[in-house]
């Protein structure tokens, strides 16, 4: 019988190449969820009759990735400062417990903070060009996204420690869809908001389930999100509540005739999500066994926006 291998955590010796070192510090495996949100936003714009602009699309994706990367790096720095990652002995690497770059001596805290600043500056610089061609409304989307990303981890707000981290994640990823749509359309409309809510909620469940292995370290550091506040078996039901809210949001878009009936096909994404929820209810108190459920949660959160984007593009082609 084969023993499952535990992924090797980063070390300075293994990451001698500076480019690889800084690239991996952004936790690139998690950035694909932002790309999926961008694709959904592009699809809502095309479905609404916007002419697709490849240059704007490419710039939008790059800026969204830079912003997400900057938020990840800042989160690592803040979790170093509050001691969470140093205390975390139950992490499931690479999914939870941060990038481990500071804890394993790959980068110094000052280097991590400086890198986060560079990523945010690059996002702002590129965003100024994009809003000059797409419209001033993009300024408010970008500003809100960066403020939410900063306030999620950084003092004095530290919103995830106050039980509103899930709201921050939902709002931030909803803005990815709305921003991608706006960059193409140049105006606000209701479709990306409605189409983006179920996607954003499934992304919330990535955060939610990842908090179970990190629960004890977070509690010791004063990060009192809901998984830390509740007993594990009780907190596990929150995952199902978020799934229900996402399904209701999808149904609302269809009932309002803003999403085609075929959008019900996106419910296929609930298959791995429901499997993950079942495992979470079984293993909430033994979080070291949650790696398969985390992977299924990631699959669901990627599948939904891609399926919904495909439905919108196909239905738009036959209008």
ChimeraX commands (.cxc) that place a marker at each C-alpha (Angstrom):
marker #1 position 0.00,0.00,0.00 radius 0.5
marker #1 position 1.42,3.35,-1.09 radius 0.5
marker #1 position 1.74,6.17,1.38 radius 0.5
marker #1 position 0.51,9.58,0.19 radius 0.5
marker #1 position 3.32,12.07,-0.14 radius 0.5
marker #1 position 3.20,15.33,1.73 radius 0.5
marker #1 position 4.19,18.27,-0.50 radius 0.5
marker #1 position 7.60,19.63,0.39 radius 0.5
marker #1 position 7.44,23.10,1.90 radius 0.5
marker #1 position 9.57,25.85,0.32 radius 0.5
marker #1 position 13.16,26.47,1.39 radius 0.5
marker #1 position 15.73,29.05,0.33 radius 0.5
marker #1 position 18.04,26.29,-0.92 radius 0.5
marker #1 position 15.37,24.84,-3.22 radius 0.5
marker #1 position 14.36,28.29,-4.48 radius 0.5
marker #1 position 17.73,29.77,-5.38 radius 0.5
marker #1 position 16.25,31.44,-8.48 radius 0.5
marker #1 position 14.90,34.87,-7.36 radius 0.5
marker #1 position 12.19,34.87,-10.04 radius 0.5
marker #1 position 10.85,31.50,-8.91 radius 0.5
marker #1 position 11.12,32.59,-5.30 radius 0.5
marker #1 position 8.95,35.68,-5.74 radius 0.5
marker #1 position 6.54,33.99,-8.13 radius 0.5
marker #1 position 5.82,31.16,-5.71 radius 0.5
marker #1 position 5.47,33.63,-2.83 radius 0.5
marker #1 position 2.22,34.80,-4.48 radius 0.5
marker #1 position 0.70,31.31,-4.09 radius 0.5
marker #1 position 0.04,31.04,-7.85 radius 0.5
marker #1 position -2.02,27.86,-7.55 radius 0.5
marker #1 position -4.80,29.93,-5.97 radius 0.5
marker #1 position -4.70,32.70,-8.58 radius 0.5
marker #1 position -6.56,30.63,-11.19 radius 0.5
marker #1 position -9.82,31.25,-9.33 radius 0.5
marker #1 position -9.43,34.95,-10.22 radius 0.5
marker #1 position -8.93,34.07,-13.89 radius 0.5
marker #1 position -12.17,32.07,-13.79 radius 0.5
marker #1 position -13.98,35.11,-12.39 radius 0.5
marker #1 position -12.57,37.30,-15.16 radius 0.5
marker #1 position -13.81,34.85,-17.79 radius 0.5
marker #1 position -17.29,34.97,-16.28 radius 0.5
marker #1 position -17.22,38.77,-16.38 radius 0.5
marker #1 position -16.16,38.77,-20.02 radius 0.5
marker #1 position -19.00,36.34,-20.80 radius 0.5
marker #1 position -21.63,38.54,-19.13 radius 0.5
marker #1 position -20.38,41.52,-21.16 radius 0.5
marker #1 position -20.49,39.61,-24.46 radius 0.5
marker #1 position -23.93,38.23,-23.59 radius 0.5
marker #1 position -25.05,41.83,-23.07 radius 0.5
marker #1 position -23.90,42.80,-26.56 radius 0.5
marker #1 position -20.50,44.36,-25.78 radius 0.5
marker #1 position -17.85,44.10,-28.49 radius 0.5
marker #1 position -15.01,42.01,-27.08 radius 0.5
marker #1 position -11.70,43.87,-26.76 radius 0.5
marker #1 position -8.73,41.49,-26.42 radius 0.5
marker #1 position -6.33,44.16,-25.17 radius 0.5
marker #1 position -8.65,45.24,-22.38 radius 0.5
marker #1 position -9.29,41.61,-21.52 radius 0.5
marker #1 position -5.60,40.80,-21.25 radius 0.5
marker #1 position -4.87,43.89,-19.14 radius 0.5
marker #1 position -7.88,43.12,-16.92 radius 0.5
marker #1 position -6.65,39.59,-16.23 radius 0.5
marker #1 position -3.10,40.73,-15.50 radius 0.5
marker #1 position -4.29,43.44,-13.11 radius 0.5
marker #1 position -6.71,41.09,-11.35 radius 0.5
marker #1 position -3.90,38.56,-10.89 radius 0.5
marker #1 position -1.53,41.24,-9.58 radius 0.5
marker #1 position -4.13,42.44,-7.08 radius 0.5
marker #1 position -4.88,38.91,-5.89 radius 0.5
marker #1 position -1.15,38.15,-5.63 radius 0.5
marker #1 position -0.58,41.32,-3.63 radius 0.5
marker #1 position -3.40,40.42,-1.23 radius 0.5
marker #1 position -1.95,36.92,-0.76 radius 0.5
marker #1 position 1.52,38.29,-0.01 radius 0.5
marker #1 position 0.16,40.93,2.38 radius 0.5
marker #1 position -1.84,38.21,4.15 radius 0.5
marker #1 position 1.37,36.21,4.64 radius 0.5
marker #1 position 3.07,39.24,6.17 radius 0.5
marker #1 position 0.15,39.98,8.50 radius 0.5
marker #1 position -0.14,36.36,9.61 radius 0.5
marker #1 position 3.57,36.45,10.39 radius 0.5
marker #1 position 3.15,39.59,12.48 radius 0.5
marker #1 position 0.25,38.17,14.50 radius 0.5
marker #1 position 2.01,34.81,14.93 radius 0.5
marker #1 position -0.64,32.68,13.25 radius 0.5
marker #1 position 1.56,30.94,10.71 radius 0.5
marker #1 position 4.36,30.32,13.21 radius 0.5
marker #1 position 1.87,28.60,15.56 radius 0.5
marker #1 position 0.21,26.54,12.84 radius 0.5
marker #1 position 1.18,22.91,13.29 radius 0.5
marker #1 position -2.04,21.45,11.80 radius 0.5
marker #1 position -1.72,23.11,8.38 radius 0.5
marker #1 position -2.36,21.16,5.20 radius 0.5
marker #1 position 0.32,22.49,2.89 radius 0.5
marker #1 position -0.01,23.99,0.29 radius 0.5
marker #1 position -3.68,24.72,0.93 radius 0.5
marker #1 position -3.59,26.22,4.42 radius 0.5
marker #1 position -1.12,27.83,6.80 radius 0.5
marker #1 position 0.19,30.42,4.34 radius 0.5
marker #1 position 3.05,30.17,1.87 radius 0.5
marker #1 position 5.60,29.40,4.67 radius 0.5
marker #1 position 8.11,31.71,2.95 radius 0.5
marker #1 position 8.79,33.78,6.06 radius 0.5
marker #1 position 8.66,30.87,8.49 radius 0.5
marker #1 position 11.08,28.79,6.39 radius 0.5
marker #1 position 13.52,31.65,5.74 radius 0.5
marker #1 position 12.88,31.92,2.00 radius 0.5
marker #1 position 12.12,35.65,2.27 radius 0.5
marker #1 position 12.44,38.05,5.17 radius 0.5
marker #1 position 9.35,39.82,6.53 radius 0.5
marker #1 position 10.65,43.10,5.09 radius 0.5
marker #1 position 11.09,41.52,1.64 radius 0.5
marker #1 position 7.55,40.12,1.78 radius 0.5
marker #1 position 6.07,43.49,2.75 radius 0.5
marker #1 position 8.05,45.29,0.04 radius 0.5
marker #1 position 6.92,42.72,-2.53 radius 0.5
marker #1 position 3.28,43.26,-1.56 radius 0.5
marker #1 position 3.77,47.02,-2.01 radius 0.5
marker #1 position 5.31,46.52,-5.46 radius 0.5
marker #1 position 2.39,44.33,-6.54 radius 0.5
marker #1 position -0.15,46.89,-5.35 radius 0.5
marker #1 position 1.71,49.76,-7.05 radius 0.5
marker #1 position 1.81,47.82,-10.31 radius 0.5
marker #1 position -1.92,47.12,-10.01 radius 0.5
marker #1 position -2.70,50.80,-9.46 radius 0.5
marker #1 position -0.46,51.94,-12.34 radius 0.5
marker #1 position -2.04,49.53,-14.80 radius 0.5
marker #1 position -5.49,50.29,-13.46 radius 0.5
marker #1 position -5.11,53.97,-14.24 radius 0.5
marker #1 position -4.55,53.13,-17.92 radius 0.5
marker #1 position -7.46,50.70,-18.01 radius 0.5
marker #1 position -9.93,53.13,-16.45 radius 0.5
marker #1 position -8.80,55.80,-18.94 radius 0.5
marker #1 position -10.04,53.61,-21.80 radius 0.5
marker #1 position -12.88,51.71,-20.10 radius 0.5
marker #1 position -14.49,54.40,-17.95 radius 0.5
marker #1 position -14.24,56.08,-14.57 radius 0.5
marker #1 position -16.53,53.55,-12.91 radius 0.5
marker #1 position -13.61,51.13,-12.93 radius 0.5
marker #1 position -11.85,53.39,-10.40 radius 0.5
marker #1 position -14.42,52.60,-7.72 radius 0.5
marker #1 position -14.31,48.88,-8.45 radius 0.5
marker #1 position -10.52,48.80,-8.20 radius 0.5
marker #1 position -10.43,51.00,-5.10 radius 0.5
marker #1 position -13.02,48.87,-3.33 radius 0.5
marker #1 position -11.16,45.68,-4.22 radius 0.5
marker #1 position -7.83,46.92,-2.89 radius 0.5
marker #1 position -9.37,48.33,0.29 radius 0.5
marker #1 position -11.17,45.03,0.97 radius 0.5
marker #1 position -7.98,43.06,0.34 radius 0.5
marker #1 position -6.01,45.28,2.72 radius 0.5
marker #1 position -8.67,45.44,5.42 radius 0.5
marker #1 position -9.13,41.64,5.40 radius 0.5
marker #1 position -5.70,41.01,6.98 radius 0.5
marker #1 position -4.03,44.25,7.99 radius 0.5
marker #1 position -4.40,46.19,11.23 radius 0.5
marker #1 position -6.21,48.09,12.49 radius 0.5
marker #1 position -9.29,46.55,10.83 radius 0.5
marker #1 position -8.24,42.88,10.43 radius 0.5
marker #1 position -11.76,42.04,9.31 radius 0.5
marker #1 position -11.24,38.29,9.14 radius 0.5
marker #1 position -10.37,38.33,12.84 radius 0.5
marker #1 position -13.71,40.03,13.53 radius 0.5
marker #1 position -15.91,37.45,11.84 radius 0.5
marker #1 position -16.50,39.22,8.53 radius 0.5
marker #1 position -13.75,37.63,6.44 radius 0.5
marker #1 position -16.30,35.66,4.46 radius 0.5
marker #1 position -18.11,38.89,3.56 radius 0.5
marker #1 position -14.80,40.39,2.40 radius 0.5
marker #1 position -14.02,37.42,0.18 radius 0.5
marker #1 position -17.53,37.37,-1.31 radius 0.5
marker #1 position -17.39,41.11,-2.05 radius 0.5
marker #1 position -13.87,40.97,-3.44 radius 0.5
marker #1 position -14.51,38.14,-5.88 radius 0.5
marker #1 position -17.86,39.58,-6.92 radius 0.5
marker #1 position -15.95,42.72,-7.89 radius 0.5
marker #1 position -13.68,40.58,-10.11 radius 0.5
marker #1 position -16.69,39.63,-12.23 radius 0.5
marker #1 position -18.18,43.13,-12.20 radius 0.5
marker #1 position -14.82,44.70,-13.03 radius 0.5
marker #1 position -14.14,42.34,-15.93 radius 0.5
marker #1 position -17.60,43.07,-17.33 radius 0.5
marker #1 position -17.17,46.84,-16.88 radius 0.5
marker #1 position -13.77,46.80,-18.61 radius 0.5
marker #1 position -15.49,45.44,-21.73 radius 0.5
marker #1 position -18.85,47.17,-21.52 radius 0.5
marker #1 position -17.82,50.54,-20.05 radius 0.5
marker #1 position -20.96,50.72,-17.94 radius 0.5
marker #1 position -22.65,49.10,-14.96 radius 0.5
marker #1 position -25.47,46.61,-15.42 radius 0.5
marker #1 position -27.20,44.04,-13.23 radius 0.5
marker #1 position -26.14,40.81,-14.98 radius 0.5
marker #1 position -22.53,40.55,-13.71 radius 0.5
marker #1 position -23.71,41.25,-10.17 radius 0.5
marker #1 position -26.26,38.44,-10.27 radius 0.5
marker #1 position -24.04,36.00,-12.18 radius 0.5
marker #1 position -21.12,36.79,-9.90 radius 0.5
marker #1 position -22.82,36.09,-6.57 radius 0.5
marker #1 position -22.93,32.26,-6.80 radius 0.5
marker #1 position -19.30,32.23,-7.98 radius 0.5
marker #1 position -18.21,34.52,-5.15 radius 0.5
marker #1 position -20.00,32.37,-2.57 radius 0.5
marker #1 position -18.32,29.18,-3.76 radius 0.5
marker #1 position -14.98,31.00,-3.46 radius 0.5
marker #1 position -15.98,31.87,0.12 radius 0.5
marker #1 position -16.18,28.16,0.83 radius 0.5
marker #1 position -12.49,27.82,-0.11 radius 0.5
marker #1 position -11.68,30.21,2.71 radius 0.5
marker #1 position -14.23,28.58,4.99 radius 0.5
marker #1 position -12.99,25.01,4.72 radius 0.5
marker #1 position -9.33,26.10,4.84 radius 0.5
marker #1 position -9.97,27.63,8.26 radius 0.5
marker #1 position -10.60,24.23,9.86 radius 0.5
marker #1 position -6.96,23.03,9.78 radius 0.5
marker #1 position -5.84,26.52,10.84 radius 0.5
marker #1 position -8.46,26.82,13.59 radius 0.5
marker #1 position -6.30,26.27,16.67 radius 0.5
marker #1 position -3.49,28.55,15.49 radius 0.5
marker #1 position -6.02,31.24,14.54 radius 0.5
marker #1 position -7.72,31.05,17.94 radius 0.5
marker #1 position -4.38,31.37,19.71 radius 0.5
marker #1 position -3.59,34.46,17.62 radius 0.5
marker #1 position -6.95,36.16,18.14 radius 0.5
marker #1 position -8.22,35.51,14.60 radius 0.5
marker #1 position -11.81,34.89,15.63 radius 0.5
marker #1 position -13.55,34.05,12.37 radius 0.5
marker #1 position -16.67,31.87,12.61 radius 0.5
marker #1 position -14.84,28.57,12.33 radius 0.5
marker #1 position -12.74,29.67,15.31 radius 0.5
marker #1 position -15.74,30.92,17.29 radius 0.5
marker #1 position -17.91,27.82,16.83 radius 0.5
marker #1 position -17.28,24.21,17.69 radius 0.5
marker #1 position -16.01,22.33,14.60 radius 0.5
marker #1 position -19.11,20.14,14.18 radius 0.5
marker #1 position -21.36,23.20,14.34 radius 0.5
marker #1 position -19.14,25.30,12.07 radius 0.5
marker #1 position -19.25,22.58,9.41 radius 0.5
marker #1 position -22.91,23.44,8.74 radius 0.5
marker #1 position -21.83,26.91,7.64 radius 0.5
marker #1 position -20.33,25.38,4.50 radius 0.5
marker #1 position -23.72,23.94,3.56 radius 0.5
marker #1 position -25.45,27.26,4.28 radius 0.5
marker #1 position -23.07,29.02,1.89 radius 0.5
marker #1 position -23.79,26.36,-0.78 radius 0.5
marker #1 position -27.53,26.93,-0.33 radius 0.5
marker #1 position -27.12,30.70,-0.64 radius 0.5
marker #1 position -25.14,30.23,-3.86 radius 0.5
marker #1 position -27.83,27.96,-5.34 radius 0.5
marker #1 position -30.56,30.46,-4.42 radius 0.5
marker #1 position -28.57,33.28,-6.03 radius 0.5
marker #1 position -28.28,31.26,-9.24 radius 0.5
marker #1 position -32.01,30.54,-9.18 radius 0.5
marker #1 position -32.78,34.22,-8.63 radius 0.5
marker #1 position -30.87,35.19,-11.76 radius 0.5
marker #1 position -32.90,32.66,-13.77 radius 0.5
marker #1 position -36.24,33.70,-12.24 radius 0.5
marker #1 position -35.48,37.34,-13.04 radius 0.5
marker #1 position -34.82,36.24,-16.64 radius 0.5
marker #1 position -31.30,37.66,-16.52 radius 0.5
marker #1 position -29.73,34.23,-16.77 radius 0.5
marker #1 position -30.94,31.63,-19.31 radius 0.5
marker #1 position -32.68,28.50,-18.07 radius 0.5
marker #1 position -29.64,26.54,-19.26 radius 0.5
marker #1 position -27.71,28.16,-16.41 radius 0.5
marker #1 position -29.17,25.41,-14.23 radius 0.5
marker #1 position -26.50,23.23,-15.83 radius 0.5
marker #1 position -23.96,25.07,-13.69 radius 0.5
marker #1 position -25.39,23.17,-10.73 radius 0.5
marker #1 position -23.03,20.38,-11.80 radius 0.5
marker #1 position -20.46,22.32,-9.76 radius 0.5
marker #1 position -22.44,21.43,-6.63 radius 0.5
marker #1 position -21.55,17.73,-7.03 radius 0.5
marker #1 position -17.95,18.06,-5.76 radius 0.5
marker #1 position -19.05,20.78,-3.33 radius 0.5
marker #1 position -21.65,18.52,-1.70 radius 0.5
marker #1 position -19.09,15.71,-1.51 radius 0.5
marker #1 position -16.72,18.14,0.20 radius 0.5
marker #1 position -19.42,19.19,2.66 radius 0.5
marker #1 position -20.10,15.57,3.55 radius 0.5
marker #1 position -16.41,15.02,4.29 radius 0.5
marker #1 position -16.26,18.25,6.28 radius 0.5
marker #1 position -19.13,17.11,8.50 radius 0.5
marker #1 position -17.33,13.82,9.07 radius 0.5
marker #1 position -13.85,15.23,9.71 radius 0.5
marker #1 position -14.43,18.75,11.09 radius 0.5
marker #1 position -12.81,17.74,14.38 radius 0.5
marker #1 position -9.94,15.92,12.62 radius 0.5
marker #1 position -8.96,18.55,10.03 radius 0.5
marker #1 position -5.79,16.73,8.97 radius 0.5
marker #1 position -8.13,14.52,6.90 radius 0.5
marker #1 position -9.67,17.40,4.93 radius 0.5
marker #1 position -7.25,17.59,1.98 radius 0.5
marker #1 position -9.64,15.76,-0.42 radius 0.5
marker #1 position -12.52,18.01,0.63 radius 0.5
marker #1 position -10.39,21.12,0.06 radius 0.5
marker #1 position -9.54,19.91,-3.44 radius 0.5
marker #1 position -13.22,19.27,-4.21 radius 0.5
marker #1 position -14.08,22.75,-2.94 radius 0.5
marker #1 position -11.48,24.23,-5.28 radius 0.5
marker #1 position -12.90,22.19,-8.17 radius 0.5
marker #1 position -16.44,23.43,-7.50 radius 0.5
marker #1 position -15.37,27.07,-7.27 radius 0.5
marker #1 position -13.56,26.82,-10.62 radius 0.5
marker #1 position -16.24,24.77,-12.37 radius 0.5
marker #1 position -19.16,27.10,-11.65 radius 0.5
marker #1 position -17.84,30.28,-13.34 radius 0.5
marker #1 position -16.50,28.32,-16.31 radius 0.5
marker #1 position -19.80,26.48,-16.82 radius 0.5
marker #1 position -21.81,29.67,-16.39 radius 0.5
marker #1 position -19.56,31.55,-18.80 radius 0.5
marker #1 position -19.97,28.79,-21.40 radius 0.5
marker #1 position -23.77,28.88,-21.02 radius 0.5
marker #1 position -23.84,32.66,-21.47 radius 0.5
marker #1 position -21.60,32.59,-24.53 radius 0.5
marker #1 position -23.61,29.82,-26.20 radius 0.5
marker #1 position -26.98,31.41,-25.40 radius 0.5
marker #1 position -25.70,34.78,-26.59 radius 0.5
marker #1 position -24.60,33.28,-29.90 radius 0.5
marker #1 position -28.16,32.14,-30.62 radius 0.5
marker #1 position -29.89,35.38,-29.65 radius 0.5
marker link #1:1,2 radius 0.2
marker link #1:2,3 radius 0.2
marker link #1:3,4 radius 0.2
marker link #1:4,5 radius 0.2
marker link #1:5,6 radius 0.2
marker link #1:6,7 radius 0.2
marker link #1:7,8 radius 0.2
marker link #1:8,9 radius 0.2
marker link #1:9,10 radius 0.2
marker link #1:10,11 radius 0.2
marker link #1:11,12 radius 0.2
marker link #1:12,13 radius 0.2
marker link #1:13,14 radius 0.2
marker link #1:14,15 radius 0.2
marker link #1:15,16 radius 0.2
marker link #1:16,17 radius 0.2
marker link #1:17,18 radius 0.2
marker link #1:18,19 radius 0.2
marker link #1:19,20 radius 0.2
marker link #1:20,21 radius 0.2
marker link #1:21,22 radius 0.2
marker link #1:22,23 radius 0.2
marker link #1:23,24 radius 0.2
marker link #1:24,25 radius 0.2
marker link #1:25,26 radius 0.2
marker link #1:26,27 radius 0.2
marker link #1:27,28 radius 0.2
marker link #1:28,29 radius 0.2
marker link #1:29,30 radius 0.2
marker link #1:30,31 radius 0.2
marker link #1:31,32 radius 0.2
marker link #1:32,33 radius 0.2
marker link #1:33,34 radius 0.2
marker link #1:34,35 radius 0.2
marker link #1:35,36 radius 0.2
marker link #1:36,37 radius 0.2
marker link #1:37,38 radius 0.2
marker link #1:38,39 radius 0.2
marker link #1:39,40 radius 0.2
marker link #1:40,41 radius 0.2
marker link #1:41,42 radius 0.2
marker link #1:42,43 radius 0.2
marker link #1:43,44 radius 0.2
marker link #1:44,45 radius 0.2
marker link #1:45,46 radius 0.2
marker link #1:46,47 radius 0.2
marker link #1:47,48 radius 0.2
marker link #1:48,49 radius 0.2
marker link #1:49,50 radius 0.2
marker link #1:50,51 radius 0.2
marker link #1:51,52 radius 0.2
marker link #1:52,53 radius 0.2
marker link #1:53,54 radius 0.2
marker link #1:54,55 radius 0.2
marker link #1:55,56 radius 0.2
marker link #1:56,57 radius 0.2
marker link #1:57,58 radius 0.2
marker link #1:58,59 radius 0.2
marker link #1:59,60 radius 0.2
marker link #1:60,61 radius 0.2
marker link #1:61,62 radius 0.2
marker link #1:62,63 radius 0.2
marker link #1:63,64 radius 0.2
marker link #1:64,65 radius 0.2
marker link #1:65,66 radius 0.2
marker link #1:66,67 radius 0.2
marker link #1:67,68 radius 0.2
marker link #1:68,69 radius 0.2
marker link #1:69,70 radius 0.2
marker link #1:70,71 radius 0.2
marker link #1:71,72 radius 0.2
marker link #1:72,73 radius 0.2
marker link #1:73,74 radius 0.2
marker link #1:74,75 radius 0.2
marker link #1:75,76 radius 0.2
marker link #1:76,77 radius 0.2
marker link #1:77,78 radius 0.2
marker link #1:78,79 radius 0.2
marker link #1:79,80 radius 0.2
marker link #1:80,81 radius 0.2
marker link #1:81,82 radius 0.2
marker link #1:82,83 radius 0.2
marker link #1:83,84 radius 0.2
marker link #1:84,85 radius 0.2
marker link #1:85,86 radius 0.2
marker link #1:86,87 radius 0.2
marker link #1:87,88 radius 0.2
marker link #1:88,89 radius 0.2
marker link #1:89,90 radius 0.2
marker link #1:90,91 radius 0.2
marker link #1:91,92 radius 0.2
marker link #1:92,93 radius 0.2
marker link #1:93,94 radius 0.2
marker link #1:94,95 radius 0.2
marker link #1:95,96 radius 0.2
marker link #1:96,97 radius 0.2
marker link #1:97,98 radius 0.2
marker link #1:98,99 radius 0.2
marker link #1:99,100 radius 0.2
marker link #1:100,101 radius 0.2
marker link #1:101,102 radius 0.2
marker link #1:102,103 radius 0.2
marker link #1:103,104 radius 0.2
marker link #1:104,105 radius 0.2
marker link #1:105,106 radius 0.2
marker link #1:106,107 radius 0.2
marker link #1:107,108 radius 0.2
marker link #1:108,109 radius 0.2
marker link #1:109,110 radius 0.2
marker link #1:110,111 radius 0.2
marker link #1:111,112 radius 0.2
marker link #1:112,113 radius 0.2
marker link #1:113,114 radius 0.2
marker link #1:114,115 radius 0.2
marker link #1:115,116 radius 0.2
marker link #1:116,117 radius 0.2
marker link #1:117,118 radius 0.2
marker link #1:118,119 radius 0.2
marker link #1:119,120 radius 0.2
marker link #1:120,121 radius 0.2
marker link #1:121,122 radius 0.2
marker link #1:122,123 radius 0.2
marker link #1:123,124 radius 0.2
marker link #1:124,125 radius 0.2
marker link #1:125,126 radius 0.2
marker link #1:126,127 radius 0.2
marker link #1:127,128 radius 0.2
marker link #1:128,129 radius 0.2
marker link #1:129,130 radius 0.2
marker link #1:130,131 radius 0.2
marker link #1:131,132 radius 0.2
marker link #1:132,133 radius 0.2
marker link #1:133,134 radius 0.2
marker link #1:134,135 radius 0.2
marker link #1:135,136 radius 0.2
marker link #1:136,137 radius 0.2
marker link #1:137,138 radius 0.2
marker link #1:138,139 radius 0.2
marker link #1:139,140 radius 0.2
marker link #1:140,141 radius 0.2
marker link #1:141,142 radius 0.2
marker link #1:142,143 radius 0.2
marker link #1:143,144 radius 0.2
marker link #1:144,145 radius 0.2
marker link #1:145,146 radius 0.2
marker link #1:146,147 radius 0.2
marker link #1:147,148 radius 0.2
marker link #1:148,149 radius 0.2
marker link #1:149,150 radius 0.2
marker link #1:150,151 radius 0.2
marker link #1:151,152 radius 0.2
marker link #1:152,153 radius 0.2
marker link #1:153,154 radius 0.2
marker link #1:154,155 radius 0.2
marker link #1:155,156 radius 0.2
marker link #1:156,157 radius 0.2
marker link #1:157,158 radius 0.2
marker link #1:158,159 radius 0.2
marker link #1:159,160 radius 0.2
marker link #1:160,161 radius 0.2
marker link #1:161,162 radius 0.2
marker link #1:162,163 radius 0.2
marker link #1:163,164 radius 0.2
marker link #1:164,165 radius 0.2
marker link #1:165,166 radius 0.2
marker link #1:166,167 radius 0.2
marker link #1:167,168 radius 0.2
marker link #1:168,169 radius 0.2
marker link #1:169,170 radius 0.2
marker link #1:170,171 radius 0.2
marker link #1:171,172 radius 0.2
marker link #1:172,173 radius 0.2
marker link #1:173,174 radius 0.2
marker link #1:174,175 radius 0.2
marker link #1:175,176 radius 0.2
marker link #1:176,177 radius 0.2
marker link #1:177,178 radius 0.2
marker link #1:178,179 radius 0.2
marker link #1:179,180 radius 0.2
marker link #1:180,181 radius 0.2
marker link #1:181,182 radius 0.2
marker link #1:182,183 radius 0.2
marker link #1:183,184 radius 0.2
marker link #1:184,185 radius 0.2
marker link #1:185,186 radius 0.2
marker link #1:186,187 radius 0.2
marker link #1:187,188 radius 0.2
marker link #1:188,189 radius 0.2
marker link #1:189,190 radius 0.2
marker link #1:190,191 radius 0.2
marker link #1:191,192 radius 0.2
marker link #1:192,193 radius 0.2
marker link #1:193,194 radius 0.2
marker link #1:194,195 radius 0.2
marker link #1:195,196 radius 0.2
marker link #1:196,197 radius 0.2
marker link #1:197,198 radius 0.2
marker link #1:198,199 radius 0.2
marker link #1:199,200 radius 0.2
marker link #1:200,201 radius 0.2
marker link #1:201,202 radius 0.2
marker link #1:202,203 radius 0.2
marker link #1:203,204 radius 0.2
marker link #1:204,205 radius 0.2
marker link #1:205,206 radius 0.2
marker link #1:206,207 radius 0.2
marker link #1:207,208 radius 0.2
marker link #1:208,209 radius 0.2
marker link #1:209,210 radius 0.2
marker link #1:210,211 radius 0.2
marker link #1:211,212 radius 0.2
marker link #1:212,213 radius 0.2
marker link #1:213,214 radius 0.2
marker link #1:214,215 radius 0.2
marker link #1:215,216 radius 0.2
marker link #1:216,217 radius 0.2
marker link #1:217,218 radius 0.2
marker link #1:218,219 radius 0.2
marker link #1:219,220 radius 0.2
marker link #1:220,221 radius 0.2
marker link #1:221,222 radius 0.2
marker link #1:222,223 radius 0.2
marker link #1:223,224 radius 0.2
marker link #1:224,225 radius 0.2
marker link #1:225,226 radius 0.2
marker link #1:226,227 radius 0.2
marker link #1:227,228 radius 0.2
marker link #1:228,229 radius 0.2
marker link #1:229,230 radius 0.2
marker link #1:230,231 radius 0.2
marker link #1:231,232 radius 0.2
marker link #1:232,233 radius 0.2
marker link #1:233,234 radius 0.2
marker link #1:234,235 radius 0.2
marker link #1:235,236 radius 0.2
marker link #1:236,237 radius 0.2
marker link #1:237,238 radius 0.2
marker link #1:238,239 radius 0.2
marker link #1:239,240 radius 0.2
marker link #1:240,241 radius 0.2
marker link #1:241,242 radius 0.2
marker link #1:242,243 radius 0.2
marker link #1:243,244 radius 0.2
marker link #1:244,245 radius 0.2
marker link #1:245,246 radius 0.2
marker link #1:246,247 radius 0.2
marker link #1:247,248 radius 0.2
marker link #1:248,249 radius 0.2
marker link #1:249,250 radius 0.2
marker link #1:250,251 radius 0.2
marker link #1:251,252 radius 0.2
marker link #1:252,253 radius 0.2
marker link #1:253,254 radius 0.2
marker link #1:254,255 radius 0.2
marker link #1:255,256 radius 0.2
marker link #1:256,257 radius 0.2
marker link #1:257,258 radius 0.2
marker link #1:258,259 radius 0.2
marker link #1:259,260 radius 0.2
marker link #1:260,261 radius 0.2
marker link #1:261,262 radius 0.2
marker link #1:262,263 radius 0.2
marker link #1:263,264 radius 0.2
marker link #1:264,265 radius 0.2
marker link #1:265,266 radius 0.2
marker link #1:266,267 radius 0.2
marker link #1:267,268 radius 0.2
marker link #1:268,269 radius 0.2
marker link #1:269,270 radius 0.2
marker link #1:270,271 radius 0.2
marker link #1:271,272 radius 0.2
marker link #1:272,273 radius 0.2
marker link #1:273,274 radius 0.2
marker link #1:274,275 radius 0.2
marker link #1:275,276 radius 0.2
marker link #1:276,277 radius 0.2
marker link #1:277,278 radius 0.2
marker link #1:278,279 radius 0.2
marker link #1:279,280 radius 0.2
marker link #1:280,281 radius 0.2
marker link #1:281,282 radius 0.2
marker link #1:282,283 radius 0.2
marker link #1:283,284 radius 0.2
marker link #1:284,285 radius 0.2
marker link #1:285,286 radius 0.2
marker link #1:286,287 radius 0.2
marker link #1:287,288 radius 0.2
marker link #1:288,289 radius 0.2
marker link #1:289,290 radius 0.2
marker link #1:290,291 radius 0.2
marker link #1:291,292 radius 0.2
marker link #1:292,293 radius 0.2
marker link #1:293,294 radius 0.2
marker link #1:294,295 radius 0.2
marker link #1:295,296 radius 0.2
marker link #1:296,297 radius 0.2
marker link #1:297,298 radius 0.2
marker link #1:298,299 radius 0.2
marker link #1:299,300 radius 0.2
marker link #1:300,301 radius 0.2
marker link #1:301,302 radius 0.2
marker link #1:302,303 radius 0.2
marker link #1:303,304 radius 0.2
marker link #1:304,305 radius 0.2
marker link #1:305,306 radius 0.2
marker link #1:306,307 radius 0.2
marker link #1:307,308 radius 0.2
marker link #1:308,309 radius 0.2
marker link #1:309,310 radius 0.2
marker link #1:310,311 radius 0.2
marker link #1:311,312 radius 0.2
marker link #1:312,313 radius 0.2
marker link #1:313,314 radius 0.2
marker link #1:314,315 radius 0.2
marker link #1:315,316 radius 0.2
marker link #1:316,317 radius 0.2
marker link #1:317,318 radius 0.2
marker link #1:318,319 radius 0.2
view
